[in-house]
Structure formats: structure tokens, C-alpha cells
Amino acid sequence: MDLFNLDSGADNLAVGAIRSLIIDETNRAKSGHPGMALDIAPALFVLFKNHLIADPSDPNWINRDRFVLSAGHCSALLYATLHLAGYAISMEDLKAFRSLGSLTPGHPEFGLTPGVDATAGPLAQGLSQAVGMAMAEEAIRASYPEGETILSHHTYCLCGDGCLEEGLSQEAISLAGKQKLSKLILIYDANGSTLDGPTVNSLTENEKLRFLAAQWNVLEVKDGNDLAALDGALKKAKASPLYPTLILVHTIIGYGSALQGSHKTHGTPLGEEDGRHAKAIYGYDYPDFTVPQKVYDLLKNSFGARGQEAHREWEGRLRRYEAAHPTEAAVFARAFHRDIPPSLLEIPAFDPATNEATRATSGAIVAKLPALIPFTLGGSADVASSVKTAIPGDPGFDSEHRAAKNVAFGIREFAMAGAQNGMLLHGGLVTYIGSFLVFSDYMKAAIRMSSLEHLPAIYLFSHDSIAVGEDGPTHEPIEQLVALRSIPGLDVIRPCDARETYGAWRVALASAHTPTALILCRQDLPLLAGSSADKLLQGAYLISPSAKTAALELIATGSEVSLAVSVQALLAAKGIEAEVVSMPSTELFEAQSEDYKASVLRLPRASRIALEMLSGLSWYKYAENVISVDEFGKSGVPSDVIAAYGFTPAAVTAKVLAILGK
Ligand SMILES: Cc1ncc(C[n+]2csc(CCOP(=O)(O)OP(=O)(O)O)c2C)c(N)n1
């Protein structure tokens, strides 16, 4: 492997510039990850110079090719490349690499740095997001007449061995293969090293066979410095008619360093001396943080010119499309602005005798979504019939039915959640995904990512307590709800009946930058006289006042609200006046004014008791006493399990009396 394989002096110089900037960025920050960044720089350069279509003057142009750096630790490479490619990242920004408040943080952050299409760093999540982007592109293109004139692009992703060791990668690869995402191109840097040592210490499988088995098109570049070979592989990949493409690129970690080939270059800056040594090998003879104008010109005249021309042409096509298909063009614009009027989801006039599981109410809403919002796409991880995410009559999204609205993600919770993030990063879709609450753990890192990326993801988690019953402790969520509530920026809503479920869906659909988790139950719940879809917006409200001055406040969510109302009646019969607060969302409640909060939680903390059939940890903030389930559940008929944990009206009343010392 040597630099003489580089095809021209100008290209050679540009690759040297990128590599030298990586050395400078990491040296100056005294941290960062030069190893893979240095070895795979030629691939990113060729991608940007010859293939990627994007417009640095409008980084959010919706028809751009997407690029996801799944190996987010190689951020120094991405920032250097974006800088040279004309994005609004200055040399000063590169000098500020990894410093507080900079545009160039340790790992790429979506929404912060122009040209960064996804937050990445937790290995393999970028790959799953790229899969979602490619799905979004297919779905949107197929959903509009002559859709290819307004949306048609590739999704590129760069990963290393680390991403492919993660289990998530298998889910994502398998999903992409099944979905025949032929416009997804994954560049895999096979540098034979991870953080701790040579890859063979932990990875010996045949990656080519692995991707072939998942129905991918597999290409190989034997020398990661061979620009012509990289270019040829990218050309072939773009021509793949049926399958996503893997380009496996052999490289040497830390290329140019005296320590090249060693994992020691993975996460340690080269330092001054080794940096000079490497730059000499690249033939790059410029001071630190210095790039000759001809390198900028090279990328401006290739990447920059191509992108601006493509953008201009697309604007023209869009204008013609607006004239030819005004209705569809308006929907397309609405979709990318996530323009959903709050009144879109009408709240039905419910029969007071309604007795319905909140998952069923949610299912009825899901079923009418495509009629209300033509740009929806959702699905579940093989529990559509349980979580009620199916859309009657929908053929299911696949290569034959790209305009379908429902995705069978398969039992791949983590990739499903990563893919939803990718779809939302892409834009143009309103999405939702469903699973059992207990399995939210399988996707938790992606839920956290939704929040980090400020994406309006919608999670439908049903089977929300020990009332799951027969399936037993493996399927009964205990600590999951607390864990979700602890994620900053995630709205968790556990509605108590059909009306609140509508309110919860309204919150989720109206959200522009906040993910929402709807916590839904399996068992039927009565419609409560005092419930309100509107009041739910404030997170908590008095749902059942006391007849006389209350001595006690019962705070409950979901299925426990109707239980609390029953307990209220039993206490009243004993002369104890209690009022019931429905608190479907602690996050929405915390966002209210102090006055509003004080108007809901009116009694002193010592006079409040919270009730939830899961871990009680969330509630001590609001109540002195908590009636909860703080151990794994039991298998049995739901009513028996509920009784065993004392969540019947009589048992809760007895507990309340005991708390009151009566
Ligand atoms: C989920 C997750 N686990 C662990 C890490 C810490 N980590 C960052 S890079 C890395 C090694 C990645 O190896 P590879 O993709 O081969 O990158 P290279 O060593 O070539 O830079 C590890 C373990 C992480 N970022 N994400």
C-alpha cells in the first residue's frame, strides 16, 4: 500500500491535506481518534470529490445525498473534509476541535455542525440510522406521482470493525438486505484494529460472507490508498439495481504514523514528532492548519460545483412539479415542515360506557393516520397485533410496495428504533414504532439518541405493567418506565383512558423536536368522567375532586387512575376525603408554571400518595408515600397477579389507611 497509487498530484495533495488536518486537530486538542481517520481519509475524499451530491451553501437541502459517519470517533476526518468541501466550518473551528462550545465536538452532533447528517459515536447506531434514511428515501419517492423528480438520492455510511462487531449492525444489515435498499452504500474500513488491539482478538468471521448472506452486493478494495479503485467501487455501488452495497476497504490503521498498524494510533494523537514524520510520508510540506488554495479549488470545482448544479436543477424540477401536481407538491412541502395542525386528530364524542385498553384506542388512531397524514410510516418489531400498530389493508412496506405505510421491522427492536431516527433525520415522514414496554430496554440507546438529536420520534409501548399477567416476570415491566422518564428531553405519557390516549397522540404528532413515548395498557380501562385530552397537555390535572375539603391527594397514571377513583369512593365511605390527580406525564407537568403546579398538587407532600404498578422510584419527588411494585412480577391470570401485588381497590384502600395510621 503506498501513495504512488494515488491517481494524480492534486488528489494526492488533497488527501495529504485531510490527513494533516486530522493530525493537527487531534494534536491541538490533545485528544481524539486519529487512527482510522488517517487510514480511511482517501475513501472519504473520493466520495466527496467524485460522488456525493450535496450543496455546502444549503446543507439541509432535502434532495442531497446523505452521509453518516457511523464510526463517529473519526470526527476529525469528517470536520476536515467538510471544511475543505466548503461547509461553514472554518480553520478556527478545526483548531477548536473538541473544545467547549465548538462547532467541532468530540463526536458529530446533528443540528450543530453544518454537513453533519446524523449524531454518531455509539457504534453501529449511525449504520441503523443510515438504513432508516434509505428507507425514507424509497418510501417518499414512491409516495408521490413522479416522485423521483422531487426526491432521489443515495445514502452513504462509513463504519469500522467496531460498528460491525455490535449486534445492532446485524439487525440493521439484515433489515437493509430484506428491504433491498439498493441506494444504501456502506464503506467498511477493515483496518484490522479496534481500540484495545488487533481485530483478530475479537472478530474472525468472514464479513463478505456475512453481508452476502444478508443479500447485499459486496465489493472489495484491496488498498485503501488506491483512489482509482475506491472510485470504481463507488461507481459500481451506485449502479447496484437491487441490493445495498458493502465496499470493504483494506487499510492500515494510523497510516503514516511510525506506529501505523498498531491499535495505539486508534485514540492517541500522534504528537509533534510523529505528526511531522507522517506528513513527510504524505509528502505534505505545509505548516500546521495550513492548506494550499488549490486543494480548496479542487473540491470547489468538483464537489461544490456538482452539488450546486444538482441543487439548481432540482429547484427547477420542483417548480415544474408544483405546477403539474399542485396538491401533491403542497403535501410534500408540508411533510418536510412537519406541518400537522393540532386539530387534525379530532377527539371523538365517546360513549360514557367506553371500556377499552389504551393500546386499542391507540390502534384506532394508527389505523386512521394515513388518511389524516399521507406522509406517515410506522411499524413494529413483530408485535403489530399486540401493540396495535397495523393499518388495515396495508400491504406492508417492501421492495414491491414502497408506498405502503406499515413496516414489518422484524424482531429487531434496536435497529427499528435506529431506523426511525434515520427516517426523521431524513425528513418528510411522520413515524411511529411499537413494542412491549419491557423491551424498550432493547432500544433504549436509540431512544436516548432520538432525544439527543431532537427528533419527534413516536414510541408506542404497550403491556405496561404487571397486568401483563400470564407471560410473567420476563414480560412485566418494572424499572423501564423510570428509565424512560430519566432520559432528558423525552416526553413520556401514560394515558388513563381513551380520551387521554387521544390527547397523548396529539402531543406526539404536534411535537417538532421532542420524542414521545406513549405507555399503553393491554387491559380494558373505563372512560373516566373527569378525563380530558386537553388537560393532558399540562401533564397533570385534578381528574376527580373530593366532595368536601380533601385531606389526601392520590396521584396516579394510566390504569391506576381508575383504581384511584375507586379507592377515593371507598375512603369517602370511611369518612376520608381524597382527591385524585391524573399525572400522565411528569415531563409535561414539569414544564408548567409554578402556579399551575401548585394548583394541581394542592396539599402538602406528606398528604400525597402516588400509585403506579411499576417501580415507585419516579414518585418520591411528588409524594411522601408510594404504592408501587419494586420487584419482578409474577406469572398468572392478570387479576390474580394484580391482587397478589395488592392493586385492587380494597387492598389499596387498606394500604392508604395504614399509611394514614387508621
Ligand atoms: C457502543 C460503543 N461501544 C464502545 C465504544 C468505544 N469505542 C469507540 S471506538 C472503539 C473501537 C472501534 O473500532 P473500529 O471501528 O475498528 O475503529 P478504529 O479502531 O479502526 O478506529 C470503541 C470500542 C463506542 N463508541 N460505542
The ligand as a Gaussian input file, in Angstrom:
#p B3LYP/6-31G(d) Opt

LIG

1 1
 C      -21.409000       1.190000      21.613000
 C      -19.990000       1.636000      21.785000
 N      -19.142000       0.867000      22.491000
 C      -17.858000       1.262000      22.685000
 C      -17.420000       2.452000      22.187000
 C      -15.993000       2.921000      22.450000
 N      -15.201000       2.817000      21.210000
 C      -15.035000       3.849000      20.402000
 S      -14.177000       3.473000      19.026000
 C      -13.985000       1.867000      19.532000
 C      -13.241000       0.880000      18.680000
 C      -13.819000       0.864000      17.327000
 O      -13.067000       0.055000      16.494000
 P      -13.046000       0.369000      14.938000
 O      -14.420000       0.613000      14.453000
 O      -12.283000      -0.715000      14.286000
 O      -12.317000       1.754000      14.850000
 P      -10.747000       2.004000      14.756000
 O      -10.084000       1.298000      15.903000
 O      -10.333000       1.464000      13.461000
 O      -10.649000       3.492000      14.892000
 C      -14.598000       1.665000      20.750000
 C      -14.620000       0.378000      21.463000
 C      -18.345000       3.220000      21.458000
 N      -18.020000       4.394000      20.926000
 N      -19.599000       2.778000      21.244000

